[in-house]
Amino acid sequence: MKTNFLNFLICFLFMTVSVFGQTGDPIFTPGDPINGGIVSGGNFEINGGYWPDYEAPLNAIDGFGQKYYNTFSNVGILVTPSNGTFVANEIKIWTANDVIARDPASFEIYGTNNPISGSAISMNSFTFIASGSLSLPDTRNAGGTNPLDDANSQLLSFQNTSGFASYLIIFPTNKSGGSSDTQIAEVQLYGSVYIPVPTIGQWGLIILGLFMVIFAIA
């Protein structure tokens, strides 16, 4: 019985460590709290910029081709996933239905575990995660309630081991060579649900407790 329980313990520890490294699940869900805006004066200004009513920020995570279009510079979205805290490792962006020059040419990703409140959130309250250039295809998604076509998208990976309750995605530049008038059909982050890794001391207590159980039932 002792041998069987020891085998169970080894499998349990292996599976526990494996969970911490799992990635690939969509983080955003249609209906998640989302705010569009711009970065200006060291703040993310919620509702900053301008977008037509039918091209609002919520379209960026609705699962369809309808676009989010902001006519200002340094535009972005701030999303609080409703399913909990996540560790993001990938970003995927789908092109909108028209005007190739409005495609974003770069991105920045930030995270925060602070409550989202107010209309101007200091960028100092966010943790920088990743940034990079984009090479979105010139092919277009259909827009409206049409399904998204993965052929009209780009997927990028990045390093991150920290979990965040909210994610801020900024598009500093676009294909026009400038920064204003940027649009996307959809954006998604992928990763895993955040599970705090036990400290060395906590692991010691866990293992000690399990061995005590082994010898108690032997």
N, C-alpha and C positions, 0 to 999 in steps of 0.2 A: 504493500500500500504506500510505503514511504517513497519507493521508486516511481510509482505512478503519479503521486502528488508532485514530486520533483520535476517530472516531465511536464506536468501541467504548468508549474511555475515558470519553467523556461519558455514554454509556448506563450504564456500570458505576457511575460516581459518582452518577448520578440514582437508580439502583436501590438503591444502598447507603444513601443518605439516606432513601429511601422506607421501607426496612425498619425504621428506627428509629421510625417513626410508626405502624406497624400496630397496631391494637387489635381486640378483639372475640373472642378465643379464650378458652374456659373454662380457668381456672387450676387448680381443684380437680378431682381424679379420685377416684372411689370406691377406698378402700384406702390413700389418702395418710395418712401419720402425722398423727393428730389428737388433741388433748387438750381436754377440757371443763374448765370451772372458773369462778372468779369473781375480780373485782378487789376486793381488800381490803387495807387498810393499805399502799397504795402498791405492791402486788405483784399479779401474776396468779397465783393459787393453783391449780395443776393438780390436778384432781379435787376442787376446792372445790365446796361445795354438795351437792345430792342429786338423783339421778335414778333412776327405776326401771330395772332391767336392760334392759328391752325398749325404753326411750326414751333410750338412751345417746347421747353426742356423735357417734359414728360415723354415726348416722342423718342427721346434718346435711349429709353429702356423699355419701350412698349412691345418689342418683339416683332414689329412690322416695319415696312419701308418708309413710313411717314417720317419726315426729317425734323431735326432741331436746327434752327437757323438764327444766328445772332449777328447783327450788323456791326457790332463794335469789335475792339481788339482784345486780345488775351481772354477769350471767352472760355467758359467751362461749365461743368456741372458738379454739384455736391450731392452725393447719394448716401443715405443711411440704410444699409440692407436690413430688411425686416426679419431675416432669419438668423441674426446674431453677428458676432465678431468673426472676421475672416482674415486669413493670410493670403494676399494676392500675389500671384507670380506670372500672370499673363494678361495682356490686353488685346482685345479684338475690336476693330472699327470697320463699319460698313459705310460705303459711299452713299451719298444722297442721290436724288433723282435727276439733278441738272447741274449746270455750271461747274465744270471740272475745277476751275480756278479757286472755288470755295472749299475744296477738300483741305483738311488740315495737313500741314507738312511736318509738324512736330508735336510732341506731347510731353506733359509733365504729370506725375502722379504723386499725390500727397495723402497722408492718412491722419486721423485724429481719433482720440477716445474721449474728447471733451463734448459736452452737450452742445447741440447746434442751436444757437439763439442769437437774436439781433440781426440787423441787416448788413453790417460790415464786420466781418470776422478777420482778425489779424492773421496774416500768413505765418506769424511766429507760433500760432497755436497748432499748426500742422507740422507733421514730420515728413520730410522729403523722402520719397521711395525710389523713384526712377524717372528718367527722361530719355528722349531719343528722337531721331528723325523718322518720318513716315514716307512710304512709297506706295500710296494707295493706287489701285488700278484706275484707269480712266473710264472703265465700264461703270454703268449706273445701275442702282437698284430702282425698282419701279415706282416706289412711293406709295402713299395711301395705305390701304390695308393689305397690300400685296406682301407675300412672304419675302423674307430676306434671302438673298442669294450669296452663299459663301464665296463664290467666284469673284464677287465685288467687295472684297474685304481684305484686311491684313491682320495677321496674328503675330504678336511679338512677346517674347519671354523676358523676364528680368528677375534679379535676385532680391528676395525679401523673406525674412523669417519672423517679422513682427505682425501681430494681429491688430486690426483697427475696426472700430465701430462705424466709421464713416470714411468715405473716400472722395477726394477732390481730384478731378481730371481737368487739366487746362490744355488748350491748344494755342500756343503762342504765335504760330505762323501758319500760313496756308500756301497753296500752290501758286497764287498770284505773285508771290514774292513779298507780300505785305502781311498784315495781321488782321485786318478787318474783314467783315463779311465771310464768316466761316460756318460750315454746315456739315452735319453727319446724319446718316439714317439711323445709326445705332452704335452703341458702344457697350462692351461687356468686359468685366474683369473675371478671371478664373483663378481658383485657388482652393483653399481648404478651410473648414471651420477651425477657428483658433482654439487649441487646447493647451493651457499653460503647462509647460514642462516642469515636473517636480525638481526642486533643488537637490543637491547631493545629500544634504541632511534628510530631506523627505524620502528620497530613494532608500537611504539606509534604514529608516524606520519601517518603510514598506517591506523591504526584504527581511529585516529582522522579525517583523510580525509574522510573515509567511513561514519562515523557518521554525518559529515557535509553534505554529499550528502543525507543521509537519511532525515535529517530535512529540507533540501532544497526542496526536492520533496514531503514532507508530506503535 
